[in-house]
């Protein structure tokens, strides 16, 4: 499960003797507990925004006047709250300020969403539905295939339409191996894909390809932002 670790500094504390943060970051990173994080600028650079009666109210500084402030954040992936608390207790700032550990809201797992997106691409290709296929890609997608580089979903859509003119009937897309790694708003997939179809002249198509895909969280759904397709010499089953 993922946890947000809010690093709360204390502007009245003397941080001159605080241990460096780098060993903590490196240790949790090596163990794949810490997924992401960053320091934040000091509160005097913050801007607080409120809307009251339709009017946007902007004030300089943090939303609350307090000696404690959020100095940074880390995203952890732990098996339990106890493990996340233990990791937070070893952060150097814990000895001077405070660490807030809060679980992420439990939505559908990102890897599950990405696998559903891949299944949608398979279904759309079988039905030769270019609209559904194109909807799986980000507007600024970059695809590399057969020595060509396609930029933008418009160019990719045109390539899809052109490719379907050379085949008749459904196109079978079989994913033989699919591995996904998710890191916050981006993800990477590695797949072995087999495409089978029939050319308009009756000749069969049976291609085995290695597909490397970059995904981006578009807010309400994941989309394909980068795709590299290359033939493989691995034996077909």
FENPEWO-V942833 format. One record per residue. RES is the residue in one letter. PHI is phi in radians with two decimals (none if undefined). D_LAST is the distance of its C-alpha to the last C-alpha in Angstrom with 2 decimals. Layout:
BEGIN
res = <RES/RES>
phi = <PHI/PHI>
d_last = <D_LAST/D_LAST>
END
This chain:
BEGIN
res = <X/X/X/X/X/X/X/X/X/X/X/X/X/X/X/X/X/X/X/X/X/X/X/X/X/X/X/X/X/X/X/X/X/X/X/X/X/X/X/X/X/X/X/X/X/X/X/X/X/X/X/X/X/X/X/X/X/X/X/X/X/X/X/X/X/X/X/X/X/X/X/X/X/X/X/X/X/X/X/X/X/X/X/X/X/X/X/X/X/X/X/X/X/X/X/X/X/X/X/X/X/X/X/X/X/X/X/X/X/X/X/X/X/X/X/X/X/X/X/X/X/X/X/X/X/X/X/X/X/X/X/X/X/X/X/X/X/X/X/X/X/X/X/X/X/X/X/X/X/X/X/X/X/X/X/X/X/X/X/X/X/X/X/X/X/X/X/X/X/X/X/X/X/X/X/X/X/X/X/X/X/X/X/X/X/X/X/X/X/X/X/X/X/X/X/X/X/X/X/X/X/X/X/X/X/X/X/X/X/X/X/X/X/X/X/X/X/X/X/X/X/X/X/X/X/X/X/X/X/X/X/X/X/X/X/X/X>
phi = <none/-1.65/-2.31/-1.61/-1.87/-1.60/-1.58/-1.81/-1.49/-2.22/-1.31/-1.72/-1.55/-1.56/-1.68/-1.11/-1.74/-1.20/-1.14/-1.16/-1.45/-0.95/-1.07/-1.12/-1.10/-1.15/-1.11/-1.21/-1.18/-1.10/-1.59/1.03/-1.56/-1.58/-1.62/-2.90/3.07/-2.91/-1.36/-1.99/-1.15/-1.13/-1.00/-1.22/-1.78/-1.38/-2.25/-1.79/-2.06/-2.29/-2.11/-2.26/1.03/1.43/-1.75/-1.46/-1.90/-2.08/-2.36/-1.37/1.79/-1.26/-1.29/-2.30/-1.46/-2.72/-1.28/-1.63/-2.55/-1.38/-1.67/3.10/-2.59/-2.44/-1.85/-1.95/-2.15/-2.28/-1.35/-2.71/-1.10/-1.08/-1.15/-1.16/-1.13/-1.11/-1.14/-1.14/-1.17/-1.62/-1.23/-0.96/-1.19/-1.04/-1.38/-2.05/-2.05/-2.63/-2.16/-1.69/-1.91/-2.34/-1.16/-1.18/-1.10/-1.48/-1.65/-1.08/-1.01/-1.08/-1.08/-1.13/-1.11/-1.19/-1.15/-1.18/-1.10/-1.13/-1.14/-1.13/-1.12/-1.09/-1.14/-1.14/-1.17/-1.04/-1.61/1.04/-1.70/-1.15/-1.05/-1.17/-1.11/-1.13/-1.19/-1.43/-1.97/-1.26/-0.98/-1.80/-0.99/-2.12/-2.17/-2.14/-2.69/0.93/1.33/-1.92/-2.06/-1.94/-2.05/1.65/-1.19/-1.12/-1.15/-1.17/-1.09/-1.06/-1.14/-1.09/-1.09/-1.13/-1.10/-1.27/-1.24/-1.62/-2.22/-2.14/1.34/-1.24/-1.97/-1.59/-1.99/-1.95/-1.61/-1.49/-2.69/-2.46/-2.09/-2.20/-2.16/-1.90/-2.37/1.02/-1.57/-2.26/-2.63/-2.26/-2.21/-2.25/-2.42/-1.87/-2.09/-1.96/-1.92/-2.30/-2.81/-2.19/-1.18/-1.12/-1.57/1.65/-1.29/-1.38/-2.01/-2.55/-1.96/-1.95/-2.32/-1.73/-2.07/-1.93/-2.22/-1.89/-1.97/-2.31/-1.32/-1.61/1.87/-1.68/-2.80/-1.60/-2.32/-1.42/-1.85/-2.63/-2.57/-2.18/-2.04/-2.44/-1.18/-2.23/-1.73/-1.12/-1.19/-1.34/-1.74>
d_last = <36.85/38.33/42.04/44.35/46.82/49.96/51.97/55.63/58.17/61.91/64.21/67.04/65.21/65.53/62.05/63.31/62.34/58.94/56.05/53.45/50.46/47.97/47.30/46.56/44.13/42.36/42.12/40.64/38.35/36.98/36.35/34.77/37.57/39.19/36.96/39.58/43.33/46.28/50.03/52.25/55.48/58.75/60.15/62.77/60.06/58.76/59.52/59.76/59.21/60.58/61.08/64.21/65.50/63.12/64.46/62.31/64.08/63.10/64.56/64.02/62.85/60.76/60.95/62.94/65.83/65.00/65.02/61.34/58.74/54.97/54.34/50.56/47.45/44.30/41.18/40.03/37.09/38.28/37.61/41.17/44.41/45.95/43.45/44.16/47.90/47.66/45.92/48.60/51.38/50.40/50.66/53.86/55.23/55.31/58.38/60.25/58.95/56.52/52.80/51.67/48.34/46.98/43.65/41.64/41.81/38.89/36.88/33.26/31.04/30.05/26.42/26.24/27.82/25.39/22.36/24.31/24.86/21.16/20.70/23.67/22.17/19.06/21.53/23.90/21.44/20.33/24.07/24.89/27.49/28.49/31.17/28.88/26.39/29.33/30.78/27.96/29.33/32.58/35.29/35.22/31.46/30.35/27.04/25.86/23.39/23.35/26.49/28.31/29.94/30.68/33.41/34.25/32.71/34.71/33.06/29.59/30.46/31.69/28.44/26.51/28.95/28.75/24.96/25.03/27.60/25.10/22.78/23.69/22.75/20.57/18.03/14.93/14.24/11.45/12.18/9.47/12.29/15.95/18.98/22.52/25.82/28.99/32.38/35.06/35.00/31.98/28.37/25.36/21.69/18.63/15.32/11.88/11.82/9.92/12.70/12.94/16.42/18.85/21.51/25.10/25.31/22.54/19.90/16.35/14.97/11.34/11.83/10.18/13.24/14.90/17.62/20.72/23.12/26.74/28.27/31.98/33.92/35.99/38.22/37.11/33.38/30.79/29.89/27.60/29.98/27.77/24.33/22.77/19.71/18.35/15.56/13.23/12.16/9.37/6.45/3.79/0.00>
END
